[in-house]
Amino acid sequence: MAEQRLFHSVAERISGLIDEGVFPHGTRLPGERELAERFEVSRVTIREAEIALQAIGRIQTKTGTGAYVCEEQPKNPGHLPDVSAFELTEARSLIEAEAAALAAKVISDDKLQKLDDLIITMASSEENASLAADREFHATIAQASGNDALIHIIETLWRVREVLPQVRHSYETVCDKDAAIRAEEHREILNALKARNPASARRAMREHFLRLISSMLDATEKEALRDVQQRASESRERFLPTAEMG
């Protein structure tokens, strides 16, 4: 997809089928394999689409049994605040740092192992798998915090990151190129969680987001410079006579 990642398109198609009653409220969605065949995409794409739909309250995932259409559907699932990537990342740094600090006190060994596995996937060269693992990493820490309000806020922030075109572009500009660095930063967060150290977990999460903001600023400066150079080149061609014209 030129403007959207594939899983956004699949999520919209599933939403349409929910609205049409093909997938009635309260019923279980078909399994990943069946949906993948239906939409002619990979199971990873289906998994990402379901994560996006869960974030906006259209479906809910039940461990061991699959994904279900929510009985109560959101009245305005498309409404999101008009924020910049910098504002979003600043908010994430504040909120997710506290979620990590809370999680450090109570996180289970099973969740720690899950985070370890996700980091391995995150370092994968497959873009979609890496993005899904990144999202699941942060979601797992939020869930481990045990605070439902934080979980909801962090899910919403991820939705902003994935849906708003200008925010998605800023993240893609950076994240498509720094998989190794992000995996290392997530390893630092995991190490702090394993040590059950709230202060270290908070600091590692904050440092991850501060580095991300710095990388976004660098990318923004480069894009602005390219734009200026392009406009200058176009003006030169338009206003300055060529040698052939004399």
Residue frames relative to the residue before (quaternion, step in Angstrom):
aa qw qx qy qz dx dy dz
M 1.0000 0.0000 0.0000 0.0000 0.00 0.00 0.00
A 0.4851 -0.6959 0.4452 0.2868 3.59 -0.86 0.97
E 0.8093 0.2644 -0.1210 0.5105 3.59 0.82 -0.99
Q 0.7750 0.2835 -0.1445 0.5460 3.58 1.12 -0.50
R 0.4893 -0.5835 0.5409 0.3572 3.50 -1.24 0.44
L 0.6518 -0.5594 0.3449 0.3785 3.55 -1.11 0.66
F 0.6694 0.5235 -0.3340 0.4078 3.58 0.88 -0.82
H 0.5693 0.5688 -0.3936 0.4444 3.61 1.17 -0.46
S 0.6473 0.5174 -0.3139 0.4635 3.58 0.97 -0.86
V 0.6579 0.4990 -0.3065 0.4735 3.58 0.96 -0.87
A 0.6325 0.5326 -0.3307 0.4548 3.60 0.99 -0.83
E 0.6516 0.5092 -0.3134 0.4668 3.57 1.00 -0.81
R 0.6546 0.5075 -0.3177 0.4616 3.60 1.00 -0.77
I 0.6358 0.5032 -0.3289 0.4841 3.59 1.03 -0.75
S 0.6191 0.5404 -0.3361 0.4601 3.60 1.02 -0.81
G 0.6439 0.5280 -0.3158 0.4548 3.56 0.99 -0.86
L 0.6686 0.4937 -0.2970 0.4701 3.57 1.00 -0.83
I 0.5949 0.5377 -0.3556 0.4801 3.57 1.16 -0.59
D 0.6724 0.5021 -0.2921 0.4588 3.58 0.92 -0.95
E 0.6916 0.4780 -0.2740 0.4670 3.58 1.07 -0.73
G 0.5219 -0.6594 0.4001 0.3642 3.58 1.27 -0.21
V 0.4022 0.7018 -0.4899 0.3253 3.57 1.27 0.15
F 0.7365 0.1846 -0.1215 0.6393 3.56 1.14 -0.74
P 0.2185 -0.8298 0.4980 0.1252 3.64 0.10 1.25
H 0.6302 -0.5349 0.4131 0.3821 3.54 -1.25 0.54
G 0.8059 0.2870 -0.2182 0.4696 3.56 -0.98 0.86
T 0.6426 0.5284 -0.3307 0.4455 3.58 1.23 -0.21
R 0.5501 -0.6108 0.4615 0.3338 3.52 -1.27 0.44
L 0.4425 -0.6646 0.5325 0.2809 3.56 -1.02 0.84
P 0.5920 -0.5225 0.4474 0.4200 3.60 -1.18 0.36
G 0.6170 -0.5754 0.3926 0.3662 3.57 -1.19 0.49
E 0.7116 -0.4666 0.3171 0.4187 3.56 -1.28 0.36
R 0.6592 0.5180 -0.3218 0.4400 3.59 0.89 -0.90
E 0.6725 0.4968 -0.2984 0.4604 3.58 0.91 -0.94
L 0.6671 0.4905 -0.3049 0.4705 3.59 0.94 -0.85
A 0.6216 0.5455 -0.3396 0.4480 3.57 1.04 -0.78
E 0.6638 0.4851 -0.2971 0.4856 3.58 1.00 -0.83
R 0.6402 0.5484 -0.3218 0.4312 3.58 0.99 -0.85
F 0.7859 0.3115 -0.1528 0.5119 3.59 0.89 -0.96
E 0.3872 -0.7539 0.4526 0.2773 3.58 1.36 0.03
V 0.5208 0.5731 -0.4456 0.4492 3.53 0.85 1.06
S 0.6232 -0.5359 0.4029 0.4027 3.58 -1.29 0.05
R 0.6185 -0.5362 0.4131 0.3992 3.57 -1.26 0.29
V 0.5716 0.5767 -0.3795 0.4435 3.58 1.16 -0.54
T 0.6479 0.5128 -0.3121 0.4689 3.59 0.99 -0.86
I 0.6324 0.5173 -0.3276 0.4745 3.59 1.00 -0.79
R 0.6435 0.5250 -0.3226 0.4540 3.57 0.95 -0.86
E 0.6578 0.5039 -0.3042 0.4699 3.58 0.97 -0.85
A 0.6378 0.5262 -0.3219 0.4612 3.57 1.00 -0.84
E 0.6629 0.4992 -0.3062 0.4665 3.58 0.97 -0.82
I 0.6056 0.5369 -0.3542 0.4684 3.60 1.07 -0.66
A 0.6600 0.5049 -0.3026 0.4668 3.57 0.95 -0.91
L 0.6721 0.4924 -0.2971 0.4666 3.60 0.95 -0.84
Q 0.6257 0.5233 -0.3361 0.4709 3.57 1.08 -0.67
A 0.6351 0.5595 -0.3261 0.4209 3.58 1.01 -0.83
I 0.7506 0.3576 -0.2136 0.5129 3.61 1.09 -0.62
G 0.5987 -0.6422 0.3338 0.3431 3.56 1.24 0.36
R 0.4608 0.6841 -0.4590 0.3300 3.60 1.16 0.40
I 0.7885 0.0835 -0.0517 0.6071 3.58 1.08 -0.65
Q 0.1723 -0.7496 0.6198 0.1559 3.54 -1.32 0.17
T 0.3201 -0.7526 0.5494 0.1713 3.55 -1.04 0.82
K 0.1404 -0.7781 0.6095 0.0574 3.55 -0.89 0.99
T 0.4990 -0.6925 0.4369 0.2839 3.53 -0.66 1.16
G 0.8403 0.2062 -0.1722 0.4709 3.52 -0.86 1.02
T 0.7717 0.3391 -0.1940 0.5018 3.60 1.17 -0.36
G 0.6175 -0.5847 0.3420 0.3999 3.61 1.18 -0.25
A 0.6350 -0.5288 0.4178 0.3776 3.54 -1.34 -0.34
Y 0.1307 -0.7971 0.5885 0.0353 3.56 -0.99 0.91
V 0.4814 -0.6295 0.5239 0.3123 3.56 -1.16 0.67
C 0.4643 -0.6943 0.4734 0.2798 3.59 -0.80 1.00
E 0.5317 -0.6215 0.4742 0.3257 3.56 -1.07 0.76
E 0.7550 0.2553 -0.1363 0.5883 3.56 0.98 -0.93
Q 0.1919 -0.7969 0.5664 0.0849 3.56 -0.62 1.14
P 0.5643 -0.6083 0.4258 0.3609 3.62 -1.04 0.69
K 0.4905 -0.6861 0.4565 0.2833 3.57 -0.98 0.87
N 0.8054 0.0784 -0.0234 0.5871 3.58 1.04 -0.72
P 0.0545 -0.8684 0.4921 0.0271 3.60 0.59 1.16
G 0.6771 0.5242 -0.3048 0.4169 3.58 1.14 -0.40
H 0.5542 0.6456 -0.3943 0.3473 3.61 1.22 -0.27
L 0.1000 0.7733 -0.6186 0.0968 3.55 -0.84 1.05
P 0.5257 -0.6280 0.4553 0.3491 3.61 -1.06 0.59
D 0.4285 -0.6849 0.5273 0.2632 3.57 -1.14 0.68
V 0.1767 0.7950 -0.5496 0.1863 3.56 0.02 1.33
S 0.4967 -0.6327 0.5007 0.3197 3.55 -1.28 0.35
A 0.6508 -0.5002 0.3913 0.4161 3.55 -1.28 0.25
F 0.6337 0.5361 -0.3322 0.4479 3.58 1.08 -0.68
E 0.6434 0.5083 -0.3188 0.4754 3.59 1.00 -0.83
L 0.6509 0.5183 -0.3173 0.4549 3.55 0.93 -0.91
T 0.6983 0.4777 -0.2835 0.4514 3.58 0.81 -0.99
E 0.6003 0.5396 -0.3558 0.4710 3.58 1.09 -0.64
A 0.6599 0.4986 -0.3036 0.4730 3.59 0.94 -0.90
R 0.6499 0.5176 -0.3190 0.4560 3.57 0.95 -0.85
S 0.6408 0.5382 -0.3337 0.4340 3.58 0.97 -0.83
L 0.6780 0.4853 -0.2889 0.4706 3.58 1.01 -0.80
I 0.7435 0.4341 -0.2314 0.4530 3.56 0.79 -1.05
E 0.7144 0.4496 -0.2765 0.4594 3.58 0.81 -0.92
A 0.5668 0.5738 -0.3892 0.4450 3.59 1.17 -0.45
E 0.6757 0.4720 -0.2934 0.4843 3.58 0.97 -0.82
A 0.6061 0.5404 -0.3550 0.4631 3.59 1.07 -0.68
A 0.6494 0.5123 -0.3137 0.4663 3.59 1.00 -0.82
A 0.6414 0.5235 -0.3249 0.4571 3.59 1.00 -0.80
L 0.6557 0.4923 -0.3087 0.4821 3.58 0.99 -0.80
A 0.6595 0.5280 -0.3095 0.4365 3.57 0.93 -0.93
A 0.6020 0.5981 -0.3624 0.3854 3.59 1.02 -0.79
K 0.6619 0.5297 -0.3054 0.4336 3.59 1.10 -0.65
V 0.8397 0.2341 -0.0529 0.4872 3.57 1.00 -0.82
I 0.4324 0.7335 -0.4591 0.2535 3.62 1.19 -0.18
S 0.4238 -0.7219 0.4981 0.2263 3.56 -0.99 0.90
D 0.6325 -0.5263 0.4075 0.3962 3.54 -1.28 0.35
D 0.6100 0.5579 -0.3516 0.4394 3.60 1.05 -0.70
K 0.6788 0.4751 -0.2918 0.4780 3.57 0.94 -0.87
L 0.6069 0.5399 -0.3541 0.4635 3.59 1.06 -0.65
Q 0.6534 0.4978 -0.3111 0.4781 3.58 0.98 -0.82
K 0.6231 0.5361 -0.3352 0.4605 3.57 1.04 -0.78
L 0.6496 0.5104 -0.3158 0.4666 3.60 0.95 -0.86
D 0.6152 0.5466 -0.3345 0.4591 3.57 1.05 -0.79
D 0.6743 0.4917 -0.2876 0.4700 3.59 0.90 -0.93
L 0.6507 0.5300 -0.3157 0.4427 3.58 1.00 -0.81
I 0.6154 0.5411 -0.3491 0.4545 3.58 1.05 -0.70
I 0.6249 0.5310 -0.3354 0.4637 3.58 1.01 -0.77
T 0.6657 0.4839 -0.2927 0.4869 3.58 0.97 -0.87
M 0.6243 0.5745 -0.3311 0.4130 3.56 1.01 -0.85
A 0.6789 0.4874 -0.2800 0.4724 3.55 1.08 -0.74
S 0.4362 0.7053 -0.4475 0.3347 3.58 1.32 -0.05
S 0.4971 -0.6589 0.4777 0.3009 3.56 -1.15 0.60
E 0.5609 0.5879 -0.3995 0.4244 3.61 1.24 -0.23
E 0.4420 -0.7536 0.4231 0.2401 3.56 -0.42 1.28
N 0.6927 0.4872 -0.2963 0.4416 3.60 0.75 -0.99
A 0.6566 0.5057 -0.3105 0.4655 3.58 0.97 -0.85
S 0.6453 0.5250 -0.3162 0.4559 3.57 1.01 -0.81
L 0.6594 0.5037 -0.3068 0.4662 3.59 0.94 -0.87
A 0.6568 0.5087 -0.3127 0.4606 3.59 0.92 -0.89
A 0.6620 0.5009 -0.3043 0.4671 3.59 0.99 -0.84
D 0.6130 0.5451 -0.3358 0.4630 3.57 1.06 -0.77
R 0.6730 0.4939 -0.2903 0.4677 3.55 0.87 -0.99
E 0.6790 0.4949 -0.2897 0.4584 3.58 0.91 -0.93
F 0.5806 0.5793 -0.3635 0.4418 3.59 1.13 -0.66
H 0.7100 0.4441 -0.2579 0.4817 3.57 0.80 -1.03
A 0.6353 0.5300 -0.3290 0.4553 3.59 1.03 -0.76
T 0.6424 0.5323 -0.3223 0.4474 3.59 1.02 -0.80
I 0.6439 0.5026 -0.3196 0.4802 3.58 1.01 -0.78
A 0.6284 0.5273 -0.3339 0.4642 3.57 0.99 -0.82
Q 0.6661 0.4988 -0.3022 0.4650 3.57 0.91 -0.91
A 0.6540 0.5260 -0.3093 0.4471 3.58 1.03 -0.80
S 0.5594 0.6058 -0.3928 0.4071 3.59 1.19 -0.43
G 0.3423 -0.7710 0.4726 0.2550 3.57 1.17 -0.58
N 0.5998 0.5516 -0.3541 0.4588 3.58 1.30 0.16
D 0.3483 -0.7844 0.4749 0.1946 3.58 -0.29 1.27
A 0.6125 0.5458 -0.3565 0.4470 3.61 1.06 -0.66
L 0.6565 0.4958 -0.3082 0.4778 3.58 0.96 -0.85
I 0.6237 0.5443 -0.3419 0.4448 3.57 0.96 -0.84
H 0.6696 0.4994 -0.2990 0.4614 3.59 0.88 -0.93
I 0.6629 0.5097 -0.3102 0.4522 3.59 0.90 -0.92
I 0.6818 0.4878 -0.2937 0.4593 3.57 0.88 -0.93
E 0.6160 0.5262 -0.3471 0.4725 3.61 1.05 -0.68
T 0.6559 0.5063 -0.3086 0.4671 3.59 1.00 -0.83
L 0.6398 0.5211 -0.3261 0.4612 3.59 0.97 -0.81
W 0.6435 0.5035 -0.3275 0.4745 3.58 1.02 -0.73
R 0.6140 0.5399 -0.3501 0.4571 3.55 1.06 -0.69
V 0.6216 0.5234 -0.3318 0.4791 3.59 1.00 -0.80
R 0.6546 0.5335 -0.3033 0.4414 3.58 0.94 -0.92
E 0.7490 0.4188 -0.2153 0.4661 3.58 1.02 -0.81
V 0.7484 0.4483 -0.2187 0.4372 3.60 1.04 -0.76
L 0.6810 0.4772 -0.3166 0.4564 3.63 0.83 -0.87
P 0.4796 -0.7180 0.4157 0.2858 3.62 -0.55 1.13
Q 0.6965 0.4787 -0.2981 0.4438 3.61 0.84 -0.93
V 0.6430 0.5007 -0.3174 0.4849 3.58 1.10 -0.68
R 0.6409 0.5294 -0.3188 0.4554 3.56 0.94 -0.92
H 0.6433 0.5274 -0.3224 0.4517 3.59 0.98 -0.87
S 0.6603 0.5109 -0.3162 0.4506 3.60 0.88 -0.90
Y 0.6703 0.4866 -0.3040 0.4707 3.57 0.94 -0.85
E 0.6566 0.5150 -0.3195 0.4490 3.57 0.93 -0.86
T 0.6061 0.5761 -0.3529 0.4199 3.58 1.03 -0.80
V 0.7425 0.3824 -0.2044 0.5106 3.56 1.05 -0.80
C 0.7456 0.4731 -0.2468 0.3992 3.55 0.66 -1.16
D 0.6044 0.5602 -0.3648 0.4333 3.59 1.15 -0.47
K 0.7437 0.4083 -0.2116 0.4852 3.58 1.24 -0.35
D 0.7629 0.4018 -0.1966 0.4667 3.62 1.17 -0.31
A 0.1437 0.8379 -0.5172 0.0993 3.58 1.10 0.65
A 0.6680 0.5103 -0.3091 0.4448 3.60 0.92 -0.88
I 0.6582 0.5027 -0.3098 0.4670 3.58 0.96 -0.87
R 0.6644 0.5049 -0.3112 0.4547 3.58 0.91 -0.90
A 0.6293 0.5291 -0.3393 0.4572 3.58 1.00 -0.78
E 0.6478 0.5123 -0.3134 0.4686 3.59 1.01 -0.81
E 0.6556 0.5061 -0.3106 0.4665 3.58 0.98 -0.85
H 0.6574 0.4937 -0.3131 0.4755 3.57 0.99 -0.77
R 0.5940 0.5519 -0.3575 0.4635 3.57 1.15 -0.57
E 0.6301 0.5253 -0.3307 0.4665 3.60 1.04 -0.75
I 0.6286 0.5181 -0.3278 0.4785 3.58 1.03 -0.80
L 0.6674 0.5046 -0.3026 0.4565 3.58 0.88 -0.94
N 0.6361 0.5323 -0.3347 0.4473 3.60 0.94 -0.81
A 0.6494 0.5048 -0.3159 0.4729 3.58 1.02 -0.78
L 0.6409 0.5106 -0.3223 0.4740 3.59 1.04 -0.74
K 0.6389 0.5236 -0.3233 0.4616 3.58 1.00 -0.82
A 0.6779 0.4776 -0.2794 0.4840 3.58 1.10 -0.73
R 0.3429 -0.7586 0.4760 0.2835 3.59 1.34 -0.12
N 0.4321 0.6997 -0.4404 0.3602 3.54 1.10 0.84
P 0.3069 -0.7934 0.4932 0.1820 3.65 -0.13 1.20
A 0.6598 0.5148 -0.3207 0.4436 3.61 0.91 -0.87
S 0.6723 0.4847 -0.2964 0.4745 3.59 0.96 -0.84
A 0.6353 0.5235 -0.3313 0.4611 3.58 1.02 -0.77
R 0.6380 0.5173 -0.3198 0.4723 3.57 0.98 -0.87
R 0.6836 0.4971 -0.2867 0.4509 3.58 0.85 -0.96
A 0.6613 0.5095 -0.3133 0.4527 3.61 0.91 -0.89
M 0.6553 0.4968 -0.3155 0.4736 3.59 1.00 -0.79
R 0.6506 0.5117 -0.3217 0.4597 3.59 0.93 -0.84
E 0.6620 0.5104 -0.3089 0.4537 3.59 0.92 -0.89
H 0.5961 0.5601 -0.3538 0.4535 3.59 1.08 -0.68
F 0.7230 0.4349 -0.2529 0.4735 3.58 0.82 -0.96
L 0.6206 0.5317 -0.3535 0.4552 3.61 1.04 -0.65
R 0.6343 0.5071 -0.3288 0.4820 3.58 1.02 -0.72
L 0.6293 0.5375 -0.3261 0.4568 3.57 1.05 -0.79
I 0.6413 0.5093 -0.3193 0.4768 3.60 0.96 -0.84
S 0.6446 0.5224 -0.3202 0.4572 3.59 0.94 -0.87
S 0.6631 0.4971 -0.3015 0.4715 3.59 0.97 -0.86
M 0.6309 0.5260 -0.3290 0.4658 3.59 1.05 -0.73
L 0.6339 0.5229 -0.3290 0.4652 3.58 1.00 -0.80
D 0.6410 0.5165 -0.3231 0.4669 3.59 0.95 -0.86
A 0.6718 0.4968 -0.2967 0.4625 3.58 0.92 -0.93
T 0.6375 0.5300 -0.3230 0.4565 3.59 1.03 -0.80
E 0.6414 0.5219 -0.3165 0.4648 3.58 0.98 -0.84
K 0.6627 0.5033 -0.3086 0.4607 3.58 0.95 -0.85
E 0.6490 0.5078 -0.3197 0.4677 3.58 0.99 -0.81
A 0.6438 0.5203 -0.3201 0.4608 3.58 0.99 -0.85
L 0.6499 0.5150 -0.3167 0.4607 3.59 0.98 -0.83
R 0.6446 0.5124 -0.3237 0.4661 3.58 0.99 -0.81
D 0.6373 0.5299 -0.3274 0.4537 3.58 1.02 -0.79
V 0.6521 0.5096 -0.3091 0.4685 3.58 0.96 -0.90
Q 0.6625 0.5023 -0.3058 0.4639 3.58 0.93 -0.90
Q 0.6429 0.5227 -0.3231 0.4574 3.59 1.01 -0.78
R 0.6709 0.4903 -0.2992 0.4690 3.57 0.92 -0.90
A 0.6388 0.5228 -0.3252 0.4614 3.59 1.02 -0.79
S 0.6487 0.5150 -0.3151 0.4633 3.56 1.01 -0.83
E 0.6556 0.5047 -0.3116 0.4673 3.59 0.98 -0.84
S 0.6498 0.5079 -0.3137 0.4705 3.61 1.01 -0.78
R 0.6316 0.5368 -0.3336 0.4490 3.57 1.00 -0.80
E 0.6692 0.4971 -0.2973 0.4656 3.56 0.96 -0.90
R 0.6870 0.5007 -0.2805 0.4457 3.57 1.05 -0.77
F 0.8249 0.3289 -0.1226 0.4431 3.55 0.74 -1.09
L 0.6991 0.4390 -0.2853 0.4869 3.60 1.10 -0.51
P 0.4494 -0.6923 0.4902 0.2803 3.62 -0.84 0.91
T 0.4035 -0.6998 0.5305 0.2569 3.54 -1.07 0.72
A 0.6678 -0.4984 0.3685 0.4121 3.54 -1.27 0.32
E 0.6380 0.5515 -0.3333 0.4215 3.57 1.05 -0.74
M 0.6640 0.5050 -0.3082 0.4573 3.60 1.13 -0.69
G 0.3983 -0.7105 0.4907 0.3094 3.58 1.17 -0.39
